[in-house]
Amino acid sequence: NLGQRTVQGGGILIAGHVAKIFLQFLSLAALGRLLGPEDFGVMAMCWTVLSFVTLFADFGLSAATIQRKEVDQNAISVLFFVGLGIGLFLTCVLAALAPAAAAFFNDDRLLLAVPAIALTLPLNWLTAQHYALMNRTMRWTELQVGAILSQAVSVTVAIALAYFTTIGFWALIAQAWLGALTYSAYLIVRCDWRPSIPTDWRAASASIKLGLHITGSSVLNYFQQQLDKALVGWRWGAEELGHYARAYALLQIPINFANSALAAAVQPALSRLQDKPEQWRRAYLDALTVAVLMGGAVAATLFGGAAPVIRTVYGPDWEATISIFGVLAQALLLITPMSSVNWIYISLGRGKQMLYWGMMATPVYVAGFFIGLPNGALGVAVAYCVAAALLFVPCFIFAVRNTSVSFGDVMAVILPASLCAAAAGLAIRWLIADASTLLGLF
């Protein structure tokens, strides 16, 4: 029943993501009116440091647990204690980085904000294996309930703090605290597994090796996902970064909707089919088709309606965000299918190849960011799209080598849907612009 369970799980995950998207839009709309761009800029600076440190925290061990053909108590306990030990050490490292972050961004508020946000990390690491085991056994309904519950609690408290107090960006830090606390407590209650003292620390050596490769790739990906924000904040300050970060955050909602839900459902299924090449090929192409269709539809809508989307979600004080958001929305046509190569690498245990691709792709993104930086946040956004376009074809050629799926199979899925989405986005933008012109006559 693997195929049936995967389809059902995909439906559950998509429904859960719809609920989470609603809560995210509610949070963005409410907090965007209660807090200013500078508050979000400070939080973006904190997340830039936090994201870098957390790349090392789990060491890809939860993904390795999902990918394993078989699991046992001893091996998972080894992964739990290894991940927890590394996580606690890196919490201290993150707190110690606060002065360096404050000096880099020239903002003393980070001296307290960075250690404060670091307190969320041990909670996430404590339950990494609980999450992996529930994901592996396809308990998606329970995972989605926990995610929605934690998000609802954290959003409610953040809005209340922003409305009734004047603590500014501390409301966003409180949101992160409560989200991590609620979700971790839920996972511990719902997952029956408990760690035990390992008897053989070598039992998970293959998983640790895969996790190290995944971590190395994640470290490199960090520079294409976070360095742009760091550079904008360093060169142009908190307000410019606030506009860029809010455009990027709003774009991440549909990206997570199209990619995260599918990845969570597809990756366990692909891992179980790793020894059945033809079934694995069909499953991957089917999942890729769904991802491209969803990503293309969202990209067309957001690119075409960039102005009304930003004005509706954030309000009238965010006009500078519209052009940035419109440019980044175009990247969805490329980023959504490109992210599917991780399904290939992880499900087939090809962590080394995943790391090698990161070593080739990251310098292209980094060079683009520096080229676009003199033109502000908009220049960085354009550079991001251009770099993704240059890497699109090499990304798939490298990923499908020596697998049962070919480059032609992939392009046959991606190109028709992407071209239709691009045409639809241009049509929507033209219709909205024409409607605005007509309304201006009366």
Residue, then its C-alpha position, 0 to 999 in steps of 0.5 A: n500500500l506504499g503508493q496509496r499511503t504516499v498519495q493519502g499522505g500528500g493530501i494530508l500534508i497539502a491540507g495541513h500546509v493550507a492551514k499553516i499558510f493561512l496562519q502565516f498570512l495572518s501573522l504577516a498581515a497583522l505583524g506587518r501593520l503592528l511592527g515596522p520594517e526595522d523590527f523585521g530587519v533585526m529579526a532577519m539579522c538574527w535568523t541569518v546567524l541562527s540559520f548558519v549555526t543550525l546547519f551543523a546542529d542535526f548533522g542531517l541525522s534525521a534525514a538519515t533516519i528516514q533514508r535507512k532501509e531498517v531502523d533499530q533502537n540502538a542505532i536511533s539512540v546513537l543518532f539521538f545522543v550524537g545530535l543532541g550533544i552537537g546541538l547543545f555545543l552549538t547553542c553555546v557557540l551561537a550565543a558567543l557569536a552575538p558580539a561578532a554579529a552586532a559588529f558585522f551588522n553595526d547593531d547593538r540590539l543583536l547582543l541580546a537578541v541573538p542569545a535569546i533566539a538561541l534558546t529555541l535550538p535545544l528544543n528542536w534538537l531534542t525531538a529531531q529523531h522523534y520527528a524523523l521516526m514519525n515521518r518515516t512511518m508516515r504519521w503525517t496527520e499527527l505531524q500536521v496537527g502538531a505543526i498547526l497547533s504550535q504555529a497557532v499558539s505562537v502567532t496568537v501570542a506574537i500578535a498580542l504582544a505586538y498590539f498591547t506592548t511596545i517591545g518591537f522585535w521581541a514579539l517575534i522572538a517570543q513567537a519563535w520560543l513558543g513555536a519551538l516549545t509547543y511543537s517539541a512537547y507535542l512530538i514527545v507526547r505523540c511519539d512512543w520512542r524513547p532513547s536508551i543508552p547505546t551499546d554499539w556506537r558504530a551501529a549508525s556509522a553509515s547514517i552519520k556519514l550520510g548526515l555529514h554529507i548532507t550537512g556539508s551540502s546544507v552549509l554551502n546552500y546557506f550561502q545562496q539562501q542567507l548570504d543575500k540577506a547578510l549582504v543587504g543588511w551589511r551594505w544597506g541597513a535594517e530598513e532595506l533588509g526589512h523590505y527584502a526579508r519580507a518579500y523573501a519570507l512571503l515567497q517562502i510560503p508557497i515554496n514550502f507549500a509546493n516543496s515541503a509537503l511533497a518532500a515529506a510525503v515522497q522522500p520516505a516512499l522513494s527511500r523504500l523504493q531505492d532497490k527498485p529502479e523502475q518503480w523509483r523512476r515512476a514515483y519520482l517523475d509523478a512527484l516532480t509533475v505535481a511539484v512543477l504544476m503547483g509551483g508554476a501556478v503559484a509563480a504565475t499568480l504571485f508574479g502577476g499580482a505582486a502589487p495587490v498581494i504586497r498591499t493586501v498582506y503588508g499594507p501601504d507602507w511596503e511599496a518598496t517591497i513590490s518590485i523585489f517580490g515580483v522579481l523573486a516570484q519569477a524564481l519559483l519557476l526554477i527553484t521549485p523543480m530544482s529543489s526536487v534533486n534533493w529527493i534523488y540524492i537523499s533517497l538513494g543515499r548519494g550524500k557525496q554527490m549532493l555535496y559536490w553539487g553544492m560546491m559547484a553551485t554556491p559560487v555562482y549564487v555568491a558571485g551574483f549577490f556581489i554583482g547585484l549588491p550595489n543596486g540594493a535589494l532589487g539588484v540582489a533579487v535579480a542576481y538570484c534569478v539569473a544565477a538560478a537560470l544559469l544553474f538550472v540545466p546543469c543541476f538536473i544533468f548532474a543529479v540524474r547521472n547513473t539513475s533510472v531517470s534521464f534528463g529527457d524525462v525530467m525536461a519533458v515534465i518541466l518545460p511545458a508546465s513552466l512555459c504555460a506558467a510564464a505566459a499566465g504570469l505575464a497575462i495576469r500582470w497585464l490584466i491587473a495593470d490594465a484594470s488599474t488604468l481603467l479604474g484611474l479614469f473614474 
